[in-house]
Amino acid sequence: MVSPTSFRSLAVRLRVQIQGPPPRTHTCLTTSLSSLRPSSHHSRILPTPPPSTSSSVRSTRHFSNTTDKMSSSFLDSIKSRRTIYQLTGESTIPDSRIKEIVQQAVLHVPSSFNSQSTRCVVLLGEEHKKLWGDIVKPAVKAVAPAEAWPASEQRLSGFQAGYGTVLFYEEPKVVAGLQEKLPLYAEKFPQWSEHTNAMHQFAIWTALEQEGLGANLQHYNPLIDEKISATWNVPATWSLKAQLVFGKPAGSPMEKSFGPIEERVFVHGGKN
């Protein structure tokens, strides 16, 4: 079987487009690892091993002696990620931090064969309100039954009241390239592309909530795709998957119930 490593040359640099209120301008951003923020866990780092004699470039991974605490903190972050619909047009963090969160997620969330097929467009402030007021509302009203429109309008106004939206896309050209290079897995690549996009959604959602923001995930595509492409110069080939609405919380998440975990998780061969 062909090693995934041999196809790393297919990977393309992910792009994150940020749109926000003036004086910010529409920019395409490329990211570097230098933007990583220091960890909040001040733990002892083990010495770095000697450089490898291999000619290939390898990443150096540092291990912490606070693994249990870090694991618990990560699980706590997962637990605290909830759907919040009541949002205000304020942010608990600077726009630069929002940009950093999206950049770091796009850099480090995994993808099949390191395809890096996910694209993100971030709309902030008035650009966010333009999306929900000028694009989504007219698109939904055009197809909604007259008697259902008042409720739909109220719901959309709730999204418009937030501070920002992250638009999640997939680049089909990347998927098609992998299908051509690896025909054995051709029928699986579209599904794997959806998987990585979902991981990006989860990672960014969780990270924003850790900064005190509330968020909810919406799916008004494909009704809004063409207007978005024309308004923010998004390539028409990109496939819109979801819209993450966020802002300062003005309410609490709904009560969440859980099915029996014994019916959902099964472990075989455990010793402890």
Disulfide bonds with the S-S distance in Angstrom:
none
